[in-house]
Each structure stands twice: as C-alpha cells, then as structure tokens.
Amino acid sequence: MPLYEYQCKSCNNTFELRQKFSDAPASECPACGGPVEKLISQSGFSLKGGGWYGDGYGSSSKAAPACPSGGSCAGCPSAS
C-alpha cells in the first residue's frame, strides 16, 4: 500500500498515512483535528545487491560459471 504525506493547515503537523488507492484522502489532522492537505513528496527507491547490471549484463568478458555437477544435468549449459 502506498504511503501518503499530509500537512495540517492549522498546526503545521506533518504526518504519513498508509492507504489503499481506493481509500478517500485524509481530511483532518490526528493531532488537532484541523484540515489537512496532501503533500507531493519523493518516494524512496533503492536497488540493493548485484542484480542484472552487477552480474555482467552486456559484458562478454566473463565466462559462464562451471556446473557443480560436472555438466551431467539435462538442462545444464555445460552438458552440450
């Protein structure tokens, strides 16, 4: 579910709400009960781990890893 950020027009309290897309937007501040407005904020996005780019995508300098079973598997690229 997305995380939305709101700010109270009365007390300037900034808070976040996790809501479904189908939920109605928040209308009152949980601190003072005043009217709120939805803020436009950046979303956090982070790629972690090696991934396809770190594993040599588009690079032909690395050899394919050796098969641990010696190439005896039917679907193993080392078998052919």
N, CA, C and O atoms as CSV, one atom per row, in Angstrom:
chain,resi,resn,atom,element,x,y,z
A,1,MET,N,N,0.842,-1.172,0.000
A,1,MET,CA,C,0.000,0.000,0.000
A,1,MET,C,C,0.895,1.247,0.000
A,1,MET,O,O,1.938,1.265,0.655
A,2,PRO,N,N,0.493,2.265,-0.721
A,2,PRO,CA,C,1.285,3.489,-0.777
A,2,PRO,C,C,1.277,4.262,0.541
A,2,PRO,O,O,0.352,4.139,1.344
A,3,LEU,N,N,2.286,5.031,0.737
A,3,LEU,CA,C,2.430,5.874,1.911
A,3,LEU,C,C,2.244,7.320,1.459
A,3,LEU,O,O,2.980,7.805,0.600
A,4,TYR,N,N,1.262,8.003,2.038
A,4,TYR,CA,C,0.965,9.386,1.664
A,4,TYR,C,C,1.354,10.322,2.798
A,4,TYR,O,O,1.249,9.971,3.973
A,5,GLU,N,N,1.801,11.509,2.432
A,5,GLU,CA,C,2.214,12.506,3.413
A,5,GLU,C,C,1.217,13.666,3.396
A,5,GLU,O,O,0.825,14.151,2.335
A,6,TYR,N,N,0.821,14.096,4.585
A,6,TYR,CA,C,-0.142,15.183,4.748
A,6,TYR,C,C,0.436,16.241,5.682
A,6,TYR,O,O,1.308,15.963,6.506
A,7,GLN,N,N,-0.083,17.481,5.526
A,7,GLN,CA,C,0.292,18.556,6.437
A,7,GLN,C,C,-0.968,19.293,6.873
A,7,GLN,O,O,-1.834,19.619,6.061
A,8,CYS,N,N,-1.046,19.549,8.186
A,8,CYS,CA,C,-2.190,20.251,8.753
A,8,CYS,C,C,-2.071,21.741,8.441
A,8,CYS,O,O,-0.997,22.325,8.581
A,9,LYS,N,N,-3.168,22.347,8.022
A,9,LYS,CA,C,-3.175,23.778,7.724
A,9,LYS,C,C,-3.259,24.614,8.996
A,9,LYS,O,O,-2.913,25.795,8.977
A,10,SER,N,N,-3.710,24.024,10.098
A,10,SER,CA,C,-3.845,24.763,11.359
A,10,SER,C,C,-2.569,24.740,12.193
A,10,SER,O,O,-2.068,25.789,12.597
A,11,CYS,N,N,-2.041,23.538,12.452
A,11,CYS,CA,C,-0.888,23.422,13.368
A,11,CYS,C,C,0.420,23.056,12.671
A,11,CYS,O,O,1.443,22.892,13.336
A,12,ASN,N,N,0.407,22.925,11.345
A,12,ASN,CA,C,1.588,22.560,10.542
A,12,ASN,C,C,2.156,21.188,10.881
A,12,ASN,O,O,3.307,20.904,10.552
A,13,ASN,N,N,1.380,20.339,11.525
A,13,ASN,CA,C,1.809,18.970,11.800
A,13,ASN,C,C,1.913,18.216,10.483
A,13,ASN,O,O,0.979,18.227,9.681
A,14,THR,N,N,3.058,17.555,10.257
A,14,THR,CA,C,3.250,16.734,9.061
A,14,THR,C,C,3.203,15.279,9.495
A,14,THR,O,O,3.880,14.890,10.447
A,15,PHE,N,N,2.399,14.466,8.796
A,15,PHE,CA,C,2.262,13.056,9.156
A,15,PHE,C,C,2.082,12.223,7.901
A,15,PHE,O,O,1.743,12.737,6.835
A,16,GLU,N,N,2.317,10.928,8.048
A,16,GLU,CA,C,2.193,9.985,6.947
A,16,GLU,C,C,1.077,8.990,7.238
A,16,GLU,O,O,0.850,8.605,8.385
A,17,LEU,N,N,0.386,8.584,6.182
A,17,LEU,CA,C,-0.662,7.566,6.287
A,17,LEU,C,C,-0.453,6.523,5.208
A,17,LEU,O,O,-0.200,6.859,4.052
A,18,ARG,N,N,-0.557,5.262,5.581
A,18,ARG,CA,C,-0.521,4.169,4.612
A,18,ARG,C,C,-1.962,3.893,4.214
A,18,ARG,O,O,-2.778,3.487,5.041
A,19,GLN,N,N,-2.272,4.117,2.936
A,19,GLN,CA,C,-3.651,3.994,2.460
A,19,GLN,C,C,-3.703,3.211,1.160
A,19,GLN,O,O,-2.741,3.178,0.394
A,20,LYS,N,N,-4.856,2.578,0.927
A,20,LYS,CA,C,-5.113,1.937,-0.357
A,20,LYS,C,C,-5.382,3.013,-1.399
A,20,LYS,O,O,-5.721,4.146,-1.056
A,21,PHE,N,N,-5.232,2.660,-2.664
A,21,PHE,CA,C,-5.554,3.608,-3.733
A,21,PHE,C,C,-7.030,3.989,-3.684
A,21,PHE,O,O,-7.397,5.113,-4.026
A,22,SER,N,N,-7.867,3.060,-3.262
A,22,SER,CA,C,-9.309,3.301,-3.243
A,22,SER,C,C,-9.781,4.072,-2.008
A,22,SER,O,O,-10.931,4.509,-1.968
A,23,ASP,N,N,-8.914,4.251,-0.993
A,23,ASP,CA,C,-9.302,4.998,0.209
A,23,ASP,C,C,-9.449,6.487,-0.096
A,23,ASP,O,O,-8.735,7.038,-0.933
A,24,ALA,N,N,-10.378,7.117,0.591
A,24,ALA,CA,C,-10.542,8.574,0.463
A,24,ALA,C,C,-9.358,9.267,1.144
A,24,ALA,O,O,-8.842,8.759,2.139
A,25,PRO,N,N,-8.919,10.417,0.626
A,25,PRO,CA,C,-7.816,11.137,1.261
A,25,PRO,C,C,-8.184,11.574,2.681
A,25,PRO,O,O,-9.358,11.782,2.989
A,26,ALA,N,N,-7.176,11.711,3.536
A,26,ALA,CA,C,-7.408,12.177,4.906
A,26,ALA,C,C,-7.978,13.589,4.860
A,26,ALA,O,O,-7.655,14.370,3.966
A,27,SER,N,N,-8.830,13.908,5.833
A,27,SER,CA,C,-9.440,15.232,5.841
A,27,SER,C,C,-9.149,16.019,7.108
A,27,SER,O,O,-9.338,17.235,7.146
A,28,GLU,N,N,-8.681,15.316,8.164
A,28,GLU,CA,C,-8.400,16.047,9.398
A,28,GLU,C,C,-7.116,15.563,10.053
A,28,GLU,O,O,-6.719,14.406,9.913
A,29,CYS,N,N,-6.486,16.470,10.762
A,29,CYS,CA,C,-5.220,16.219,11.455
A,29,CYS,C,C,-5.461,15.337,12.679
A,29,CYS,O,O,-6.394,15.587,13.443
A,30,PRO,N,N,-4.630,14.302,12.876
A,30,PRO,CA,C,-4.809,13.464,14.062
A,30,PRO,C,C,-4.414,14.185,15.354
A,30,PRO,O,O,-4.830,13.769,16.436
A,31,ALA,N,N,-3.624,15.248,15.264
A,31,ALA,CA,C,-3.181,15.976,16.457
A,31,ALA,C,C,-4.210,17.009,16.928
A,31,ALA,O,O,-4.527,17.084,18.115
A,32,CYS,N,N,-4.734,17.814,15.969
A,32,CYS,CA,C,-5.625,18.907,16.388
A,32,CYS,C,C,-7.009,18.862,15.749
A,32,CYS,O,O,-7.899,19.610,16.153
A,33,GLY,N,N,-7.202,17.992,14.753
A,33,GLY,CA,C,-8.499,17.899,14.092
A,33,GLY,C,C,-8.712,18.929,13.004
A,33,GLY,O,O,-9.801,19.013,12.436
A,34,GLY,N,N,-7.675,19.728,12.699
A,34,GLY,CA,C,-7.777,20.751,11.658
A,34,GLY,C,C,-7.734,20.152,10.255
A,34,GLY,O,O,-7.452,18.964,10.097
A,35,PRO,N,N,-8.014,20.970,9.230
A,35,PRO,CA,C,-7.993,20.490,7.843
A,35,PRO,C,C,-6.558,20.206,7.381
A,35,PRO,O,O,-5.612,20.868,7.807
A,36,VAL,N,N,-6.422,19.215,6.506
A,36,VAL,CA,C,-5.096,18.831,6.005
A,36,VAL,C,C,-5.053,18.904,4.488
A,36,VAL,O,O,-6.086,18.896,3.820
A,37,GLU,N,N,-3.839,18.974,3.958
A,37,GLU,CA,C,-3.646,18.896,2.515
A,37,GLU,C,C,-2.607,17.824,2.237
A,37,GLU,O,O,-1.655,17.650,2.997
A,38,LYS,N,N,-2.806,17.104,1.131
A,38,LYS,CA,C,-1.880,16.045,0.740
A,38,LYS,C,C,-0.640,16.700,0.124
A,38,LYS,O,O,-0.752,17.594,-0.715
A,39,LEU,N,N,0.528,16.251,0.546
A,39,LEU,CA,C,1.784,16.784,0.029
A,39,LEU,C,C,2.316,15.884,-1.078
A,39,LEU,O,O,2.066,14.679,-1.091
A,40,ILE,N,N,3.040,16.479,-1.991
A,40,ILE,CA,C,3.732,15.715,-3.020
A,40,ILE,C,C,5.151,15.522,-2.510
A,40,ILE,O,O,5.879,16.487,-2.278
A,41,SER,N,N,5.528,14.284,-2.343
A,41,SER,CA,C,6.856,14.002,-1.799
A,41,SER,C,C,7.552,12.952,-2.643
A,41,SER,O,O,6.917,12.207,-3.388
A,42,GLN,N,N,8.871,12.907,-2.512
A,42,GLN,CA,C,9.643,11.917,-3.245
A,42,GLN,C,C,9.453,10.555,-2.606
A,42,GLN,O,O,9.322,10.425,-1.389
A,43,SER,N,N,9.443,9.568,-3.440
A,43,SER,CA,C,9.369,8.211,-2.909
A,43,SER,C,C,10.783,7.664,-2.767
A,43,SER,O,O,11.679,8.010,-3.537
A,44,GLY,N,N,10.965,6.824,-1.791
A,44,GLY,CA,C,12.259,6.194,-1.610
A,44,GLY,C,C,12.417,5.039,-2.580
A,44,GLY,O,O,11.515,4.211,-2.712
A,45,PHE,N,N,13.548,4.973,-3.259
A,45,PHE,CA,C,13.784,3.909,-4.222
A,45,PHE,C,C,15.248,3.535,-4.136
A,45,PHE,O,O,16.124,4.385,-4.291
A,46,SER,N,N,15.507,2.290,-3.893
A,46,SER,CA,C,16.876,1.842,-3.728
A,46,SER,C,C,17.046,0.469,-4.348
A,46,SER,O,O,16.242,-0.430,-4.102
A,47,LEU,N,N,18.079,0.302,-5.144
A,47,LEU,CA,C,18.407,-1.004,-5.697
A,47,LEU,C,C,19.521,-1.581,-4.844
A,47,LEU,O,O,20.550,-0.938,-4.634
A,48,LYS,N,N,19.316,-2.790,-4.355
A,48,LYS,CA,C,20.311,-3.417,-3.495
A,48,LYS,C,C,20.763,-4.732,-4.113
A,48,LYS,O,O,19.996,-5.403,-4.805
A,49,GLY,N,N,21.988,-5.085,-3.862
A,49,GLY,CA,C,22.521,-6.342,-4.371
A,49,GLY,C,C,23.146,-6.158,-5.734
A,49,GLY,O,O,23.150,-5.057,-6.284
A,50,GLY,N,N,23.670,-7.231,-6.272
A,50,GLY,CA,C,24.359,-7.178,-7.567
A,50,GLY,C,C,23.400,-6.915,-8.703
A,50,GLY,O,O,23.628,-6.024,-9.522
A,51,GLY,N,N,22.322,-7.688,-8.759
A,51,GLY,CA,C,21.329,-7.503,-9.811
A,51,GLY,C,C,21.867,-7.822,-11.188
A,51,GLY,O,O,23.004,-8.272,-11.333
A,52,TRP,N,N,21.047,-7.589,-12.201
A,52,TRP,CA,C,21.443,-7.936,-13.565
A,52,TRP,C,C,22.609,-7.091,-14.049
A,52,TRP,O,O,23.448,-7.592,-14.798
A,53,TYR,N,N,22.693,-5.831,-13.651
A,53,TYR,CA,C,23.791,-4.988,-14.120
A,53,TYR,C,C,25.101,-5.403,-13.474
A,53,TYR,O,O,26.121,-5.505,-14.157
A,54,GLY,N,N,25.091,-5.643,-12.180
A,54,GLY,CA,C,26.299,-6.033,-11.468
A,54,GLY,C,C,26.768,-7.426,-11.826
A,54,GLY,O,O,27.925,-7.767,-11.581
A,55,ASP,N,N,25.890,-8.246,-12.406
A,55,ASP,CA,C,26.266,-9.610,-12.772
A,55,ASP,C,C,26.821,-9.701,-14.187
A,55,ASP,O,O,26.954,-10.802,-14.722
A,56,GLY,N,N,27.143,-8.584,-14.796
A,56,GLY,CA,C,27.798,-8.614,-16.093
A,56,GLY,C,C,26.879,-8.494,-17.276
A,56,GLY,O,O,27.210,-8.995,-18.350
A,57,TYR,N,N,25.732,-7.849,-17.132
A,57,TYR,CA,C,24.821,-7.663,-18.256
A,57,TYR,C,C,25.540,-6.950,-19.383
A,57,TYR,O,O,26.142,-5.899,-19.160
A,58,GLY,N,N,25.493,-7.484,-20.558
A,58,GLY,CA,C,26.094,-6.850,-21.728
A,58,GLY,C,C,27.600,-7.015,-21.804
A,58,GLY,O,O,28.225,-6.488,-22.724
A,59,SER,N,N,28.186,-7.713,-20.887
A,59,SER,CA,C,29.634,-7.891,-20.883
A,59,SER,C,C,29.946,-9.305,-21.334
A,59,SER,O,O,29.391,-10.262,-20.793
A,60,SER,N,N,30.813,-9.452,-22.304
A,60,SER,CA,C,31.160,-10.782,-22.793
A,60,SER,C,C,32.513,-11.239,-22.265
A,60,SER,O,O,33.005,-12.289,-22.678
A,61,SER,N,N,33.122,-10.485,-21.372
A,61,SER,CA,C,34.450,-10.840,-20.878
A,61,SER,C,C,34.416,-11.940,-19.824
A,61,SER,O,O,35.433,-12.598,-19.607
A,62,LYS,N,N,33.285,-12.162,-19.164
A,62,LYS,CA,C,33.196,-13.184,-18.127
A,62,LYS,C,C,32.732,-14.511,-18.728
A,62,LYS,O,O,31.844,-14.537,-19.581
A,63,ALA,N,N,33.331,-15.595,-18.282
A,63,ALA,CA,C,32.917,-16.924,-18.719
A,63,ALA,C,C,31.723,-17.374,-17.879
A,63,ALA,O,O,31.532,-16.905,-16.757
A,64,ALA,N,N,30.933,-18.275,-18.426
A,64,ALA,CA,C,29.791,-18.813,-17.691
A,64,ALA,C,C,30.301,-19.619,-16.509
A,64,ALA,O,O,31.340,-20.270,-16.621
A,65,PRO,N,N,29.607,-19.596,-15.387
A,65,PRO,CA,C,30.060,-20.362,-14.229
A,65,PRO,C,C,30.020,-21.868,-14.514
A,65,PRO,O,O,29.165,-22.341,-15.263
A,66,ALA,N,N,30.935,-22.600,-13.922
A,66,ALA,CA,C,31.009,-24.040,-14.120
A,66,ALA,C,C,29.848,-24.721,-13.404
A,66,ALA,O,O,29.395,-24.263,-12.355
A,67,CYS,N,N,29.382,-25.803,-13.976
A,67,CYS,CA,C,28.284,-26.563,-13.385
A,67,CYS,C,C,28.820,-27.374,-12.205
A,67,CYS,O,O,29.813,-28.084,-12.361
A,68,PRO,N,N,28.187,-27.289,-11.020
A,68,PRO,CA,C,28.684,-28.021,-9.864
A,68,PRO,C,C,28.591,-29.537,-10.018
A,68,PRO,O,O,29.324,-30.268,-9.352
A,69,SER,N,N,27.689,-30.024,-10.897
A,69,SER,CA,C,27.560,-31.477,-11.068
A,69,SER,C,C,28.422,-31.988,-12.213
A,69,SER,O,O,28.312,-33.157,-12.581
A,70,GLY,N,N,29.264,-31.160,-12.777
A,70,GLY,CA,C,30.152,-31.612,-13.849
A,70,GLY,C,C,29.489,-31.643,-15.213
A,70,GLY,O,O,30.039,-32.239,-16.140
A,71,GLY,N,N,28.333,-31.028,-15.370
A,71,GLY,CA,C,27.672,-30.964,-16.676
A,71,GLY,C,C,26.792,-32.159,-16.974
A,71,GLY,O,O,26.471,-32.402,-18.137
A,72,SER,N,N,26.387,-32.919,-15.955
A,72,SER,CA,C,25.572,-34.104,-16.202
A,72,SER,C,C,24.075,-33.807,-16.174
A,72,SER,O,O,23.276,-34.712,-16.415
A,73,CYS,N,N,23.675,-32.590,-15.892
A,73,CYS,CA,C,22.251,-32.224,-15.881
A,73,CYS,C,C,21.755,-32.053,-17.311
A,73,CYS,O,O,22.488,-31.572,-18.176
A,74,ALA,N,N,20.507,-32.450,-17.557
A,74,ALA,CA,C,19.941,-32.347,-18.915
A,74,ALA,C,C,19.790,-30.900,-19.352
A,74,ALA,O,O,20.020,-30.596,-20.523
A,75,GLY,N,N,19.407,-29.984,-18.443
A,75,GLY,CA,C,19.190,-28.594,-18.816
A,75,GLY,C,C,20.403,-27.719,-18.604
A,75,GLY,O,O,20.322,-26.504,-18.785
A,76,CYS,N,N,21.521,-28.300,-18.228
A,76,CYS,CA,C,22.726,-27.527,-17.900
A,76,CYS,C,C,23.429,-27.081,-19.188
A,76,CYS,O,O,23.622,-27.900,-20.087
A,77,PRO,N,N,23.816,-25.797,-19.299
A,77,PRO,CA,C,24.534,-25.339,-20.484
A,77,PRO,C,C,25.881,-26.032,-20.657
A,77,PRO,O,O,26.397,-26.095,-21.772
A,78,SER,N,N,26.462,-26.553,-19.574
A,78,SER,CA,C,27.741,-27.235,-19.672
A,78,SER,C,C,27.612,-28.642,-20.258
A,78,SER,O,O,28.610,-29.242,-20.657
A,79,ALA,N,N,26.361,-29.177,-20.313
A,79,ALA,CA,C,26.141,-30.522,-20.801
A,79,ALA,C,C,26.327,-30.648,-22.311
A,79,ALA,O,O,26.576,-31.747,-22.806
A,80,SER,N,N,26.212,-29.551,-23.047
A,80,SER,CA,C,26.313,-29.647,-24.504
A,80,SER,C,C,27.709,-29.383,-24.991
A,80,SER,O,O,27.961,-29.425,-26.195
